[in-house]
Amino acid sequence: MFKKLPGDEAQHLVSTTPDTAVVFRPAVLRTPAIVTIIIFTWRLLAGIVRLLWRHPIASAVVTVPCALAWLHGWQWGVALIALVLVGLTAWALVDRPSFARLLGWRLLAWWRLIWVYRRHWQPVMLISGLGRTLKGRDYVPHLVKVTCTSWADLVTVKMLTGQAVKDWSDRIEHLAHGFGATSCRVTIARSGRLLLAFPRRDPLATPLPALLIPAVASVGPVEIGKREDGSPWRLKVHGTHVLVAGATGAGKGSIIWSTIRGLLPAVRAGLVQIWALDPKLMELSFGRALFDYYAADPAACADLLEDAVKVMQERAGRFAGVQRNHIPTVEDPFVLVVVDEVAFLTAYQSDKGLKVRISAALATLTTQGRAVGVGVLAALQDPRKDVLSIRNLFPDKIALRLDESEQVDMVLGDGARDRGALADLISPQPDLGAGIAYARLETSPEPMRARAGYVSDADIRAMVATFTADTLPLPLTEEVA
Ligand SMILES: Nc1ncnc2c1ncn2[C@@H]1O[C@H](COP(=O)(O)OP(=O)(O)OP(=O)(O)O)[C@@H](O)[C@H]1O
């Protein structure tokens, strides 16, 4: 401040070329020392007040032991710290969930904010291209806050003015590796703000056994597995159509069988009928006795689908002008048409006549069936458009492990992979990756990661034995598992 600024040297510059740019000397204002002292004191006080206001607990943690040590001797300060540490350890040992909820995750979030995100923020933003250096000044997006859950860090970010969500979703790999995570998912928090999820560990890394058959007959949503955040994965089947795509061995069977398993009490109560199409003659034949209608060869599959269309049209005629939504009853149960490997019936079908009949029936069911209680749950391996031209007619889509990154958007819709649905990176090892899926539901554009429970052959056998032993419908509240 009291030093002569380098700008003063401008007066000594001598130029011999006539077109030299004009050199301006910045004006130097000599500030009285008292003004500088007042400004610095004001900034210090404002900083202390802001610190106390924003971080009262952290401030107390430092100031209280220091004050105690100052007033009564250092032994008192150390004793207080030891007492608090012992108390916190006891709390964590006795009631871990409440400790984690109220303190543990906050402490971890604070540590991760300082050690991981703030420390690497500027380089990661600039190198990934999300920040800019203009005229020697760095403009980087604002790191608003970090919160921790049991499996991920959730980082709230204020985008730079003029940035788009796509700028961020195009750089999820830079962000993930820059902050030491395996992946990053981008969601919109509100206008101009994003929520970035960086998983710290994979809560879906261990296979999930088949879930208990529900005690109560319900048409759904059916609990079929676990979501990444630990909450149950409930799949809606009534009032929608679901497409499940996955490479061979990705675990399509676990989604189909978990859904059937969850619906069994409702099947026994007469509220649901399952019509199964099994062109591969492998997956569904095992539990044939559970289905109201079963077809395997293509001609029988075409008949089944056309019968489902007839049910749909008959109901549409009856419901017209009376009710707009279907309520499952014993007279008008929800009909779930389950198709394993739908491409066998469409793209790979050599009989042109059958192919046309099947495609027409599937298109009719998926466009008009849901309002009258006919739903389709279809699985397929190859999601290319020419393999299943009607894939956009399924409101809800699930992508298990896929072979190529382009297939992710084919199944889940445009931009799903950029938002973090990395279905092509799911492990091909069955114990690590089978049954793991990204689901994109009609109600939410954000892909959700989850793992379906694995329904083994023994489980299917037990389901068949239990549900075929007694043909009487179960009362709605009877315990069956
Ligand atoms: N949810 C799951 N959790 C753990 N392992 C699973 C799960 N689902 C399937 N697996 C394992 O992966 C193997 C293949 O599963 P599945 O047959 O269901 O795959 P798929 O996608 O139907 O394959 P395909 O198209 O060849 O029939 C199973 O034998 C099992 O070992």
The ligand as an SDF file (V2000), in Angstrom:
LIG
                    3D

 31 33  0  0  0  0  0  0  0  0999 V2000
  -30.1210  -60.5380   -9.0120 N   0  0  0  0  0  0  0  0  0  0  0  0
  -29.0650  -61.3440   -9.1060 C   0  0  0  0  0  0  0  0  0  0  0  0
  -28.1240  -61.3190   -8.1500 N   0  0  0  0  0  0  0  0  0  0  0  0
  -27.0390  -62.1070   -8.2460 C   0  0  0  0  0  0  0  0  0  0  0  0
  -26.8080  -62.9620   -9.2600 N   0  0  0  0  0  0  0  0  0  0  0  0
  -27.7130  -63.0490  -10.2310 C   0  0  0  0  0  0  0  0  0  0  0  0
  -28.8830  -62.2240  -10.2120 C   0  0  0  0  0  0  0  0  0  0  0  0
  -29.5970  -62.4980  -11.3210 N   0  0  0  0  0  0  0  0  0  0  0  0
  -28.9090  -63.4300  -11.9900 C   0  0  0  0  0  0  0  0  0  0  0  0
  -27.7740  -63.7730  -11.3470 N   0  0  0  0  0  0  0  0  0  0  0  0
  -26.7340  -64.7220  -11.7960 C   0  0  0  0  0  0  0  0  0  0  0  0
  -26.5370  -64.5110  -13.1940 O   0  0  0  0  0  0  0  0  0  0  0  0
  -26.8500  -65.6840  -13.9260 C   0  0  0  0  0  0  0  0  0  0  0  0
  -27.6060  -65.3270  -15.2030 C   0  0  0  0  0  0  0  0  0  0  0  0
  -28.8740  -64.7950  -14.8290 O   0  0  0  0  0  0  0  0  0  0  0  0
  -30.1380  -64.8290  -15.8110 P   0  0  0  0  0  0  0  0  0  0  0  0
  -30.2500  -66.1710  -16.4680 O   0  0  0  0  0  0  0  0  0  0  0  0
  -31.3000  -64.3200  -15.0730 O   0  0  0  0  0  0  0  0  0  0  0  0
  -29.7020  -63.7870  -16.8870 O   0  0  0  0  0  0  0  0  0  0  0  0
  -30.4800  -63.4010  -18.1880 P   0  0  0  0  0  0  0  0  0  0  0  0
  -30.2800  -61.9700  -18.3930 O   0  0  0  0  0  0  0  0  0  0  0  0
  -31.9040  -63.8830  -18.1080 O   0  0  0  0  0  0  0  0  0  0  0  0
  -29.6790  -64.2210  -19.2750 O   0  0  0  0  0  0  0  0  0  0  0  0
  -30.2110  -64.8510  -20.6380 P   0  0  0  0  0  0  0  0  0  0  0  0
  -30.6260  -63.7270  -21.5020 O   0  0  0  0  0  0  0  0  0  0  0  0
  -29.0270  -65.5890  -21.1610 O   0  0  0  0  0  0  0  0  0  0  0  0
  -31.3580  -65.7520  -20.2420 O   0  0  0  0  0  0  0  0  0  0  0  0
  -27.6560  -66.5440  -12.9750 C   0  0  0  0  0  0  0  0  0  0  0  0
  -27.4220  -67.9010  -13.1960 O   0  0  0  0  0  0  0  0  0  0  0  0
  -27.1630  -66.1380  -11.6120 C   0  0  0  0  0  0  0  0  0  0  0  0
  -26.0120  -66.8940  -11.2720 O   0  0  0  0  0  0  0  0  0  0  0  0
  1  2  1  0
  2  3  1  0
  2  7  2  0
  3  4  2  0
  4  5  1  0
  5  6  2  0
  6  7  1  0
  6 10  1  0
  7  8  1  0
  8  9  2  0
  9 10  1  0
 10 11  1  0
 11 12  1  0
 11 30  1  0
 12 13  1  0
 13 14  1  0
 13 28  1  0
 14 15  1  0
 15 16  1  0
 16 17  2  0
 16 18  1  0
 16 19  1  0
 19 20  1  0
 20 21  2  0
 20 22  1  0
 20 23  1  0
 23 24  1  0
 24 25  2  0
 24 26  1  0
 24 27  1  0
 28 29  1  0
 28 30  1  0
 30 31  1  0
M  END
$$$$
